Amino acid sequence: MKNIVRNRSSMLLLLIILACSACGSNIIHGRPPFISISKLSLLDDHLSVDFNISNPNGEAMNIDRIEITVRVEAAELTRYNEDFKLTIGANSTEIIEVEHFPDAFVQDLLASLTNFEVPNLPFRLEGRVHTEEDGFLQFKHKGHLYPVPGKPGQFRSATIQSSRIRQDDPFREIDDDQ
């Protein structure tokens, strides 16, 4: 009889432990931020790009370096490589603004979009961030740039494919579309 009570007590204890571990917090961490173009404008020869940096993790992300490159066709539209301190709260978004003077080819590409000579321009956004918690986290996205109707020199973007590099396997890409 003692064995039956002991076995039932052991089984009950095991079930309680399993239930408690299943209800524990599953905080996401180690994922790279989702970086997108929230605003892009070309006025005269001055290019301004606002990047949304969204933290998909359940804990704050402390970025101390960021590298972003946006390519349109074979041209580099913009590049941002800087050491700086940026803390993004859990499941939050911050914006950084990049300004520079693009070369003549990039200006011509964007002018063709402004003048509706082409309906859109495919772009590739890629780079990596360095965080205190997880080291380097890589990302890349594909999308299209479109002119903003009625606002010459202003463009919007739409991401069509996104992937990230898993933290635990730096050579394996994961498509977010799957």
Rosetta constraint file for C-alpha pairs under 8 A:
AtomPair CA 1 CA 5 HARMONIC 6.42 0.50
AtomPair CA 2 CA 6 HARMONIC 6.00 0.50
AtomPair CA 3 CA 7 HARMONIC 5.90 0.50
AtomPair CA 4 CA 8 HARMONIC 6.07 0.50
AtomPair CA 5 CA 9 HARMONIC 5.99 0.50
AtomPair CA 6 CA 10 HARMONIC 6.02 0.50
AtomPair CA 7 CA 11 HARMONIC 6.05 0.50
AtomPair CA 8 CA 12 HARMONIC 6.02 0.50
AtomPair CA 9 CA 13 HARMONIC 6.07 0.50
AtomPair CA 10 CA 14 HARMONIC 6.09 0.50
AtomPair CA 11 CA 15 HARMONIC 6.16 0.50
AtomPair CA 12 CA 16 HARMONIC 6.21 0.50
AtomPair CA 13 CA 17 HARMONIC 6.24 0.50
AtomPair CA 14 CA 18 HARMONIC 6.21 0.50
AtomPair CA 15 CA 19 HARMONIC 6.06 0.50
AtomPair CA 16 CA 20 HARMONIC 6.12 0.50
AtomPair CA 17 CA 21 HARMONIC 6.18 0.50
AtomPair CA 18 CA 22 HARMONIC 6.14 0.50
AtomPair CA 19 CA 23 HARMONIC 6.32 0.50
AtomPair CA 20 CA 24 HARMONIC 6.33 0.50
AtomPair CA 27 CA 57 HARMONIC 7.28 0.50
AtomPair CA 27 CA 58 HARMONIC 5.06 0.50
AtomPair CA 27 CA 59 HARMONIC 7.29 0.50
AtomPair CA 28 CA 56 HARMONIC 7.67 0.50
AtomPair CA 28 CA 57 HARMONIC 4.92 0.50
AtomPair CA 28 CA 58 HARMONIC 5.02 0.50
AtomPair CA 28 CA 59 HARMONIC 7.43 0.50
AtomPair CA 29 CA 57 HARMONIC 4.90 0.50
AtomPair CA 29 CA 58 HARMONIC 6.24 0.50
AtomPair CA 29 CA 59 HARMONIC 6.67 0.50
AtomPair CA 30 CA 57 HARMONIC 7.16 0.50
AtomPair CA 30 CA 133 HARMONIC 7.91 0.50
AtomPair CA 30 CA 134 HARMONIC 5.90 0.50
AtomPair CA 30 CA 137 HARMONIC 7.80 0.50
AtomPair CA 30 CA 167 HARMONIC 6.23 0.50
AtomPair CA 31 CA 56 HARMONIC 6.85 0.50
AtomPair CA 31 CA 57 HARMONIC 6.41 0.50
AtomPair CA 31 CA 137 HARMONIC 7.14 0.50
AtomPair CA 31 CA 164 HARMONIC 7.96 0.50
AtomPair CA 31 CA 166 HARMONIC 7.34 0.50
AtomPair CA 31 CA 167 HARMONIC 7.09 0.50
AtomPair CA 32 CA 55 HARMONIC 7.42 0.50
AtomPair CA 32 CA 56 HARMONIC 7.68 0.50
AtomPair CA 32 CA 128 HARMONIC 7.86 0.50
AtomPair CA 32 CA 129 HARMONIC 7.41 0.50
AtomPair CA 32 CA 137 HARMONIC 5.05 0.50
AtomPair CA 32 CA 138 HARMONIC 6.30 0.50
AtomPair CA 32 CA 139 HARMONIC 6.51 0.50
AtomPair CA 32 CA 164 HARMONIC 6.87 0.50
AtomPair CA 32 CA 165 HARMONIC 7.93 0.50
AtomPair CA 33 CA 53 HARMONIC 6.11 0.50
AtomPair CA 33 CA 54 HARMONIC 5.30 0.50
AtomPair CA 33 CA 55 HARMONIC 4.80 0.50
AtomPair CA 33 CA 56 HARMONIC 6.27 0.50
AtomPair CA 33 CA 139 HARMONIC 7.64 0.50
AtomPair CA 34 CA 52 HARMONIC 7.82 0.50
AtomPair CA 34 CA 53 HARMONIC 5.89 0.50
AtomPair CA 34 CA 54 HARMONIC 5.07 0.50
AtomPair CA 34 CA 55 HARMONIC 6.67 0.50
AtomPair CA 34 CA 56 HARMONIC 7.32 0.50
AtomPair CA 34 CA 139 HARMONIC 7.50 0.50
AtomPair CA 35 CA 51 HARMONIC 6.41 0.50
AtomPair CA 35 CA 52 HARMONIC 5.50 0.50
AtomPair CA 35 CA 53 HARMONIC 4.63 0.50
AtomPair CA 35 CA 54 HARMONIC 6.29 0.50
AtomPair CA 36 CA 51 HARMONIC 5.52 0.50
AtomPair CA 36 CA 52 HARMONIC 5.24 0.50
AtomPair CA 36 CA 53 HARMONIC 6.83 0.50
AtomPair CA 36 CA 125 HARMONIC 7.91 0.50
AtomPair CA 36 CA 159 HARMONIC 7.64 0.50
AtomPair CA 37 CA 49 HARMONIC 6.95 0.50
AtomPair CA 37 CA 50 HARMONIC 5.99 0.50
AtomPair CA 37 CA 51 HARMONIC 4.70 0.50
AtomPair CA 37 CA 52 HARMONIC 6.25 0.50
AtomPair CA 37 CA 156 HARMONIC 7.50 0.50
AtomPair CA 37 CA 157 HARMONIC 6.18 0.50
AtomPair CA 38 CA 49 HARMONIC 7.66 0.50
AtomPair CA 38 CA 50 HARMONIC 5.52 0.50
AtomPair CA 38 CA 51 HARMONIC 5.60 0.50
AtomPair CA 38 CA 52 HARMONIC 5.92 0.50
AtomPair CA 38 CA 156 HARMONIC 6.88 0.50
AtomPair CA 38 CA 157 HARMONIC 7.09 0.50
AtomPair CA 39 CA 48 HARMONIC 7.83 0.50
AtomPair CA 39 CA 49 HARMONIC 5.64 0.50
AtomPair CA 39 CA 50 HARMONIC 4.99 0.50
AtomPair CA 39 CA 51 HARMONIC 7.22 0.50
AtomPair CA 39 CA 154 HARMONIC 7.64 0.50
AtomPair CA 39 CA 155 HARMONIC 6.65 0.50
AtomPair CA 39 CA 156 HARMONIC 6.05 0.50
AtomPair CA 39 CA 157 HARMONIC 7.82 0.50
AtomPair CA 40 CA 47 HARMONIC 7.36 0.50
AtomPair CA 40 CA 48 HARMONIC 5.69 0.50
AtomPair CA 40 CA 49 HARMONIC 4.45 0.50
AtomPair CA 40 CA 50 HARMONIC 6.43 0.50
AtomPair CA 40 CA 154 HARMONIC 5.94 0.50
AtomPair CA 40 CA 155 HARMONIC 5.24 0.50
AtomPair CA 40 CA 156 HARMONIC 6.53 0.50
AtomPair CA 41 CA 47 HARMONIC 5.81 0.50
AtomPair CA 41 CA 48 HARMONIC 5.31 0.50
AtomPair CA 41 CA 49 HARMONIC 6.62 0.50
AtomPair CA 41 CA 153 HARMONIC 5.38 0.50
AtomPair CA 41 CA 154 HARMONIC 4.28 0.50
AtomPair CA 41 CA 155 HARMONIC 5.98 0.50
AtomPair CA 42 CA 46 HARMONIC 5.60 0.50
AtomPair CA 42 CA 47 HARMONIC 4.55 0.50
AtomPair CA 42 CA 48 HARMONIC 6.48 0.50
AtomPair CA 42 CA 107 HARMONIC 7.75 0.50
AtomPair CA 42 CA 110 HARMONIC 7.65 0.50
AtomPair CA 42 CA 153 HARMONIC 4.93 0.50
AtomPair CA 42 CA 154 HARMONIC 6.47 0.50
AtomPair CA 43 CA 47 HARMONIC 6.67 0.50
AtomPair CA 43 CA 153 HARMONIC 6.00 0.50
AtomPair CA 45 CA 101 HARMONIC 5.87 0.50
AtomPair CA 45 CA 102 HARMONIC 6.91 0.50
AtomPair CA 45 CA 107 HARMONIC 7.22 0.50
AtomPair CA 46 CA 99 HARMONIC 7.15 0.50
AtomPair CA 46 CA 100 HARMONIC 6.04 0.50
AtomPair CA 46 CA 101 HARMONIC 4.98 0.50
AtomPair CA 46 CA 102 HARMONIC 7.10 0.50
AtomPair CA 47 CA 99 HARMONIC 5.62 0.50
AtomPair CA 47 CA 100 HARMONIC 5.48 0.50
AtomPair CA 47 CA 101 HARMONIC 5.85 0.50
AtomPair CA 47 CA 102 HARMONIC 6.51 0.50
AtomPair CA 48 CA 97 HARMONIC 7.04 0.50
AtomPair CA 48 CA 98 HARMONIC 5.80 0.50
AtomPair CA 48 CA 99 HARMONIC 4.49 0.50
AtomPair CA 48 CA 100 HARMONIC 6.79 0.50
AtomPair CA 49 CA 97 HARMONIC 5.68 0.50
AtomPair CA 49 CA 98 HARMONIC 5.16 0.50
AtomPair CA 49 CA 99 HARMONIC 6.37 0.50
AtomPair CA 50 CA 95 HARMONIC 6.42 0.50
AtomPair CA 50 CA 96 HARMONIC 5.70 0.50
AtomPair CA 50 CA 97 HARMONIC 4.39 0.50
AtomPair CA 50 CA 98 HARMONIC 6.32 0.50
AtomPair CA 51 CA 95 HARMONIC 5.49 0.50
AtomPair CA 51 CA 96 HARMONIC 5.39 0.50
AtomPair CA 51 CA 97 HARMONIC 6.33 0.50
AtomPair CA 51 CA 98 HARMONIC 7.91 0.50
AtomPair CA 52 CA 93 HARMONIC 6.45 0.50
AtomPair CA 52 CA 94 HARMONIC 5.87 0.50
AtomPair CA 52 CA 95 HARMONIC 4.66 0.50
AtomPair CA 52 CA 96 HARMONIC 6.84 0.50
AtomPair CA 53 CA 93 HARMONIC 5.40 0.50
AtomPair CA 53 CA 94 HARMONIC 5.26 0.50
AtomPair CA 53 CA 95 HARMONIC 5.99 0.50
AtomPair CA 53 CA 96 HARMONIC 7.67 0.50
AtomPair CA 54 CA 88 HARMONIC 7.74 0.50
AtomPair CA 54 CA 91 HARMONIC 7.03 0.50
AtomPair CA 54 CA 92 HARMONIC 5.77 0.50
AtomPair CA 54 CA 93 HARMONIC 4.18 0.50
AtomPair CA 54 CA 94 HARMONIC 6.56 0.50
AtomPair CA 55 CA 60 HARMONIC 7.73 0.50
AtomPair CA 55 CA 61 HARMONIC 6.88 0.50
AtomPair CA 55 CA 88 HARMONIC 6.42 0.50
AtomPair CA 55 CA 89 HARMONIC 7.13 0.50
AtomPair CA 55 CA 90 HARMONIC 6.22 0.50
AtomPair CA 55 CA 91 HARMONIC 5.14 0.50
AtomPair CA 55 CA 92 HARMONIC 5.49 0.50
AtomPair CA 55 CA 93 HARMONIC 6.16 0.50
AtomPair CA 56 CA 90 HARMONIC 7.03 0.50
AtomPair CA 56 CA 91 HARMONIC 5.04 0.50
AtomPair CA 56 CA 92 HARMONIC 7.45 0.50
AtomPair CA 57 CA 61 HARMONIC 7.66 0.50
AtomPair CA 57 CA 90 HARMONIC 5.65 0.50
AtomPair CA 57 CA 91 HARMONIC 5.83 0.50
AtomPair CA 58 CA 90 HARMONIC 4.85 0.50
AtomPair CA 58 CA 91 HARMONIC 6.14 0.50
AtomPair CA 59 CA 89 HARMONIC 6.69 0.50
AtomPair CA 59 CA 90 HARMONIC 4.42 0.50
AtomPair CA 59 CA 91 HARMONIC 7.59 0.50
AtomPair CA 60 CA 87 HARMONIC 6.74 0.50
AtomPair CA 60 CA 88 HARMONIC 5.64 0.50
AtomPair CA 60 CA 89 HARMONIC 4.32 0.50
AtomPair CA 60 CA 90 HARMONIC 4.60 0.50
AtomPair CA 61 CA 87 HARMONIC 5.65 0.50
AtomPair CA 61 CA 88 HARMONIC 5.22 0.50
AtomPair CA 61 CA 89 HARMONIC 6.43 0.50
AtomPair CA 61 CA 90 HARMONIC 7.15 0.50
AtomPair CA 61 CA 131 HARMONIC 6.70 0.50
AtomPair CA 61 CA 132 HARMONIC 7.97 0.50
AtomPair CA 61 CA 133 HARMONIC 7.48 0.50
AtomPair CA 62 CA 85 HARMONIC 7.21 0.50
AtomPair CA 62 CA 86 HARMONIC 5.93 0.50
AtomPair CA 62 CA 87 HARMONIC 4.47 0.50
AtomPair CA 62 CA 88 HARMONIC 6.56 0.50
AtomPair CA 62 CA 131 HARMONIC 5.34 0.50
AtomPair CA 62 CA 132 HARMONIC 5.88 0.50
AtomPair CA 62 CA 133 HARMONIC 7.24 0.50
AtomPair CA 63 CA 84 HARMONIC 7.43 0.50
AtomPair CA 63 CA 85 HARMONIC 5.87 0.50
AtomPair CA 63 CA 86 HARMONIC 5.14 0.50
AtomPair CA 63 CA 87 HARMONIC 6.10 0.50
AtomPair CA 63 CA 88 HARMONIC 7.91 0.50
AtomPair CA 63 CA 129 HARMONIC 6.61 0.50
AtomPair CA 63 CA 130 HARMONIC 5.71 0.50
AtomPair CA 63 CA 131 HARMONIC 4.41 0.50
AtomPair CA 63 CA 132 HARMONIC 6.68 0.50
AtomPair CA 64 CA 83 HARMONIC 5.71 0.50
AtomPair CA 64 CA 84 HARMONIC 5.04 0.50
AtomPair CA 64 CA 85 HARMONIC 4.74 0.50
AtomPair CA 64 CA 86 HARMONIC 6.50 0.50
AtomPair CA 64 CA 129 HARMONIC 7.68 0.50
AtomPair CA 64 CA 130 HARMONIC 5.87 0.50
AtomPair CA 64 CA 131 HARMONIC 5.89 0.50
AtomPair CA 64 CA 132 HARMONIC 7.13 0.50
AtomPair CA 65 CA 81 HARMONIC 7.52 0.50
AtomPair CA 65 CA 82 HARMONIC 5.76 0.50
AtomPair CA 65 CA 83 HARMONIC 4.30 0.50
AtomPair CA 65 CA 84 HARMONIC 5.74 0.50
AtomPair CA 65 CA 85 HARMONIC 7.42 0.50
AtomPair CA 65 CA 129 HARMONIC 5.61 0.50
AtomPair CA 65 CA 130 HARMONIC 5.04 0.50
AtomPair CA 65 CA 131 HARMONIC 7.29 0.50
AtomPair CA 66 CA 80 HARMONIC 7.39 0.50
AtomPair CA 66 CA 81 HARMONIC 5.73 0.50
AtomPair CA 66 CA 82 HARMONIC 5.68 0.50
AtomPair CA 66 CA 83 HARMONIC 6.61 0.50
AtomPair CA 66 CA 84 HARMONIC 7.81 0.50
AtomPair CA 66 CA 127 HARMONIC 7.66 0.50
AtomPair CA 66 CA 128 HARMONIC 6.05 0.50
AtomPair CA 66 CA 129 HARMONIC 4.39 0.50
AtomPair CA 66 CA 130 HARMONIC 6.40 0.50
AtomPair CA 67 CA 79 HARMONIC 7.53 0.50
AtomPair CA 67 CA 80 HARMONIC 5.58 0.50
AtomPair CA 67 CA 81 HARMONIC 4.31 0.50
AtomPair CA 67 CA 82 HARMONIC 6.68 0.50
AtomPair CA 67 CA 127 HARMONIC 5.10 0.50
AtomPair CA 67 CA 128 HARMONIC 5.31 0.50
AtomPair CA 67 CA 129 HARMONIC 6.19 0.50
AtomPair CA 68 CA 79 HARMONIC 5.62 0.50
AtomPair CA 68 CA 80 HARMONIC 5.07 0.50
AtomPair CA 68 CA 81 HARMONIC 6.42 0.50
AtomPair CA 68 CA 125 HARMONIC 6.99 0.50
AtomPair CA 68 CA 126 HARMONIC 5.80 0.50
AtomPair CA 68 CA 127 HARMONIC 4.55 0.50
AtomPair CA 68 CA 128 HARMONIC 6.78 0.50
AtomPair CA 69 CA 76 HARMONIC 7.24 0.50
AtomPair CA 69 CA 77 HARMONIC 7.70 0.50
AtomPair CA 69 CA 78 HARMONIC 5.91 0.50
AtomPair CA 69 CA 79 HARMONIC 4.39 0.50
AtomPair CA 69 CA 80 HARMONIC 6.45 0.50
AtomPair CA 69 CA 125 HARMONIC 5.72 0.50
AtomPair CA 69 CA 126 HARMONIC 5.49 0.50
AtomPair CA 69 CA 127 HARMONIC 6.08 0.50
AtomPair CA 70 CA 76 HARMONIC 6.06 0.50
AtomPair CA 70 CA 77 HARMONIC 5.42 0.50
AtomPair CA 70 CA 78 HARMONIC 5.33 0.50
AtomPair CA 70 CA 79 HARMONIC 6.36 0.50
AtomPair CA 70 CA 123 HARMONIC 6.67 0.50
AtomPair CA 70 CA 124 HARMONIC 5.63 0.50
AtomPair CA 70 CA 125 HARMONIC 4.44 0.50
AtomPair CA 70 CA 126 HARMONIC 6.63 0.50
AtomPair CA 71 CA 75 HARMONIC 5.59 0.50
AtomPair CA 71 CA 76 HARMONIC 4.40 0.50
AtomPair CA 71 CA 77 HARMONIC 5.18 0.50
AtomPair CA 71 CA 78 HARMONIC 7.16 0.50
AtomPair CA 71 CA 123 HARMONIC 5.48 0.50
AtomPair CA 71 CA 124 HARMONIC 5.22 0.50
AtomPair CA 71 CA 125 HARMONIC 6.54 0.50
AtomPair CA 72 CA 76 HARMONIC 6.30 0.50
AtomPair CA 72 CA 77 HARMONIC 6.03 0.50
AtomPair CA 72 CA 121 HARMONIC 6.71 0.50
AtomPair CA 72 CA 122 HARMONIC 6.06 0.50
AtomPair CA 72 CA 123 HARMONIC 4.57 0.50
AtomPair CA 72 CA 124 HARMONIC 6.66 0.50
AtomPair CA 73 CA 121 HARMONIC 7.78 0.50
AtomPair CA 73 CA 122 HARMONIC 6.87 0.50
AtomPair CA 73 CA 123 HARMONIC 6.85 0.50
AtomPair CA 75 CA 105 HARMONIC 7.56 0.50
AtomPair CA 75 CA 106 HARMONIC 6.72 0.50
AtomPair CA 76 CA 106 HARMONIC 7.62 0.50
AtomPair CA 77 CA 102 HARMONIC 7.11 0.50
AtomPair CA 77 CA 106 HARMONIC 6.15 0.50
AtomPair CA 78 CA 100 HARMONIC 7.95 0.50
AtomPair CA 78 CA 102 HARMONIC 7.52 0.50
AtomPair CA 80 CA 98 HARMONIC 7.02 0.50
AtomPair CA 88 CA 92 HARMONIC 6.14 0.50
AtomPair CA 88 CA 93 HARMONIC 6.51 0.50
AtomPair CA 88 CA 94 HARMONIC 6.47 0.50
AtomPair CA 89 CA 93 HARMONIC 7.59 0.50
AtomPair CA 102 CA 106 HARMONIC 6.06 0.50
AtomPair CA 102 CA 107 HARMONIC 6.55 0.50
AtomPair CA 103 CA 107 HARMONIC 6.45 0.50
AtomPair CA 104 CA 108 HARMONIC 6.13 0.50
AtomPair CA 105 CA 109 HARMONIC 6.25 0.50
AtomPair CA 106 CA 110 HARMONIC 6.29 0.50
AtomPair CA 107 CA 111 HARMONIC 6.03 0.50
AtomPair CA 108 CA 112 HARMONIC 6.16 0.50
AtomPair CA 109 CA 113 HARMONIC 6.61 0.50
AtomPair CA 110 CA 114 HARMONIC 6.19 0.50
AtomPair CA 110 CA 153 HARMONIC 7.66 0.50
AtomPair CA 111 CA 115 HARMONIC 6.01 0.50
AtomPair CA 111 CA 153 HARMONIC 7.55 0.50
AtomPair CA 112 CA 116 HARMONIC 6.15 0.50
AtomPair CA 112 CA 117 HARMONIC 5.04 0.50
AtomPair CA 112 CA 118 HARMONIC 6.11 0.50
AtomPair CA 113 CA 117 HARMONIC 5.99 0.50
AtomPair CA 113 CA 118 HARMONIC 5.41 0.50
AtomPair CA 113 CA 119 HARMONIC 6.55 0.50
AtomPair CA 113 CA 120 HARMONIC 6.34 0.50
AtomPair CA 113 CA 121 HARMONIC 7.27 0.50
AtomPair CA 113 CA 146 HARMONIC 7.09 0.50
AtomPair CA 113 CA 147 HARMONIC 6.19 0.50
AtomPair CA 114 CA 147 HARMONIC 5.76 0.50
AtomPair CA 114 CA 152 HARMONIC 5.95 0.50
AtomPair CA 114 CA 153 HARMONIC 6.03 0.50
AtomPair CA 114 CA 154 HARMONIC 7.86 0.50
AtomPair CA 116 CA 147 HARMONIC 7.94 0.50
AtomPair CA 119 CA 146 HARMONIC 6.95 0.50
AtomPair CA 120 CA 144 HARMONIC 6.08 0.50
AtomPair CA 120 CA 145 HARMONIC 5.44 0.50
AtomPair CA 120 CA 146 HARMONIC 4.94 0.50
AtomPair CA 120 CA 147 HARMONIC 7.48 0.50
AtomPair CA 121 CA 144 HARMONIC 5.32 0.50
AtomPair CA 121 CA 145 HARMONIC 5.08 0.50
AtomPair CA 121 CA 146 HARMONIC 6.89 0.50
AtomPair CA 122 CA 142 HARMONIC 7.36 0.50
AtomPair CA 122 CA 143 HARMONIC 5.70 0.50
AtomPair CA 122 CA 144 HARMONIC 4.26 0.50
AtomPair CA 122 CA 145 HARMONIC 6.32 0.50
AtomPair CA 123 CA 142 HARMONIC 5.79 0.50
AtomPair CA 123 CA 143 HARMONIC 5.37 0.50
AtomPair CA 123 CA 144 HARMONIC 5.56 0.50
AtomPair CA 123 CA 145 HARMONIC 6.97 0.50
AtomPair CA 124 CA 140 HARMONIC 7.17 0.50
AtomPair CA 124 CA 141 HARMONIC 5.76 0.50
AtomPair CA 124 CA 142 HARMONIC 4.54 0.50
AtomPair CA 124 CA 143 HARMONIC 6.51 0.50
AtomPair CA 125 CA 140 HARMONIC 5.50 0.50
AtomPair CA 125 CA 141 HARMONIC 5.07 0.50
AtomPair CA 125 CA 142 HARMONIC 6.25 0.50
AtomPair CA 126 CA 138 HARMONIC 7.70 0.50
AtomPair CA 126 CA 139 HARMONIC 5.61 0.50
AtomPair CA 126 CA 140 HARMONIC 3.97 0.50
AtomPair CA 126 CA 141 HARMONIC 6.22 0.50
AtomPair CA 127 CA 138 HARMONIC 5.83 0.50
AtomPair CA 127 CA 139 HARMONIC 5.65 0.50
AtomPair CA 127 CA 140 HARMONIC 6.43 0.50
AtomPair CA 128 CA 136 HARMONIC 6.36 0.50
AtomPair CA 128 CA 137 HARMONIC 5.36 0.50
AtomPair CA 128 CA 138 HARMONIC 4.09 0.50
AtomPair CA 128 CA 139 HARMONIC 5.87 0.50
AtomPair CA 129 CA 135 HARMONIC 7.95 0.50
AtomPair CA 129 CA 136 HARMONIC 5.55 0.50
AtomPair CA 129 CA 137 HARMONIC 5.41 0.50
AtomPair CA 129 CA 138 HARMONIC 6.57 0.50
AtomPair CA 130 CA 134 HARMONIC 7.42 0.50
AtomPair CA 130 CA 135 HARMONIC 5.07 0.50
AtomPair CA 130 CA 136 HARMONIC 4.30 0.50
AtomPair CA 130 CA 137 HARMONIC 6.31 0.50
AtomPair CA 131 CA 135 HARMONIC 5.02 0.50
AtomPair CA 131 CA 136 HARMONIC 6.45 0.50
AtomPair CA 131 CA 137 HARMONIC 7.74 0.50
AtomPair CA 134 CA 167 HARMONIC 7.77 0.50
AtomPair CA 137 CA 165 HARMONIC 6.95 0.50
AtomPair CA 137 CA 167 HARMONIC 6.78 0.50
AtomPair CA 138 CA 164 HARMONIC 6.02 0.50
AtomPair CA 138 CA 165 HARMONIC 5.55 0.50
AtomPair CA 139 CA 162 HARMONIC 7.85 0.50
AtomPair CA 139 CA 163 HARMONIC 6.18 0.50
AtomPair CA 139 CA 164 HARMONIC 4.52 0.50
AtomPair CA 139 CA 165 HARMONIC 6.42 0.50
AtomPair CA 140 CA 162 HARMONIC 6.05 0.50
AtomPair CA 140 CA 163 HARMONIC 5.61 0.50
AtomPair CA 140 CA 164 HARMONIC 6.33 0.50
AtomPair CA 141 CA 159 HARMONIC 6.65 0.50
AtomPair CA 141 CA 160 HARMONIC 7.58 0.50
AtomPair CA 141 CA 161 HARMONIC 5.62 0.50
AtomPair CA 141 CA 162 HARMONIC 4.32 0.50
AtomPair CA 141 CA 163 HARMONIC 6.31 0.50
AtomPair CA 142 CA 159 HARMONIC 5.73 0.50
AtomPair CA 142 CA 160 HARMONIC 5.76 0.50
AtomPair CA 142 CA 161 HARMONIC 5.09 0.50
AtomPair CA 142 CA 162 HARMONIC 6.38 0.50
AtomPair CA 143 CA 157 HARMONIC 6.85 0.50
AtomPair CA 143 CA 158 HARMONIC 5.34 0.50
AtomPair CA 143 CA 159 HARMONIC 4.02 0.50
AtomPair CA 143 CA 160 HARMONIC 4.82 0.50
AtomPair CA 143 CA 161 HARMONIC 6.67 0.50
AtomPair CA 144 CA 157 HARMONIC 5.62 0.50
AtomPair CA 144 CA 158 HARMONIC 5.45 0.50
AtomPair CA 144 CA 159 HARMONIC 6.62 0.50
AtomPair CA 144 CA 160 HARMONIC 7.61 0.50
AtomPair CA 145 CA 155 HARMONIC 6.34 0.50
AtomPair CA 145 CA 156 HARMONIC 5.69 0.50
AtomPair CA 145 CA 157 HARMONIC 4.50 0.50
AtomPair CA 145 CA 158 HARMONIC 6.67 0.50
AtomPair CA 146 CA 155 HARMONIC 5.45 0.50
AtomPair CA 146 CA 156 HARMONIC 5.36 0.50
AtomPair CA 146 CA 157 HARMONIC 6.16 0.50
AtomPair CA 147 CA 151 HARMONIC 7.78 0.50
AtomPair CA 147 CA 152 HARMONIC 7.47 0.50
AtomPair CA 147 CA 153 HARMONIC 7.48 0.50
AtomPair CA 147 CA 154 HARMONIC 6.12 0.50
AtomPair CA 147 CA 155 HARMONIC 4.46 0.50
AtomPair CA 147 CA 156 HARMONIC 6.36 0.50
AtomPair CA 148 CA 152 HARMONIC 7.14 0.50
AtomPair CA 148 CA 154 HARMONIC 5.61 0.50
AtomPair CA 148 CA 155 HARMONIC 5.12 0.50
AtomPair CA 148 CA 156 HARMONIC 6.28 0.50
AtomPair CA 161 CA 175 HARMONIC 7.60 0.50
AtomPair CA 161 CA 176 HARMONIC 7.41 0.50
AtomPair CA 161 CA 177 HARMONIC 6.49 0.50
AtomPair CA 162 CA 175 HARMONIC 6.08 0.50
AtomPair CA 162 CA 176 HARMONIC 5.53 0.50
AtomPair CA 162 CA 177 HARMONIC 6.75 0.50
AtomPair CA 163 CA 173 HARMONIC 6.55 0.50
AtomPair CA 163 CA 174 HARMONIC 5.47 0.50
AtomPair CA 163 CA 175 HARMONIC 4.38 0.50
AtomPair CA 163 CA 176 HARMONIC 5.38 0.50
AtomPair CA 163 CA 177 HARMONIC 7.89 0.50
AtomPair CA 164 CA 173 HARMONIC 5.87 0.50
AtomPair CA 164 CA 174 HARMONIC 5.66 0.50
AtomPair CA 164 CA 175 HARMONIC 6.85 0.50
AtomPair CA 164 CA 176 HARMONIC 7.52 0.50
AtomPair CA 165 CA 169 HARMONIC 7.41 0.50
AtomPair CA 165 CA 170 HARMONIC 5.85 0.50
AtomPair CA 165 CA 171 HARMONIC 7.07 0.50
AtomPair CA 165 CA 172 HARMONIC 6.13 0.50
AtomPair CA 165 CA 173 HARMONIC 4.76 0.50
AtomPair CA 165 CA 174 HARMONIC 6.31 0.50
AtomPair CA 166 CA 170 HARMONIC 5.84 0.50
AtomPair CA 166 CA 171 HARMONIC 7.86 0.50
AtomPair CA 166 CA 172 HARMONIC 6.40 0.50
AtomPair CA 166 CA 173 HARMONIC 6.46 0.50
AtomPair CA 166 CA 174 HARMONIC 6.93 0.50
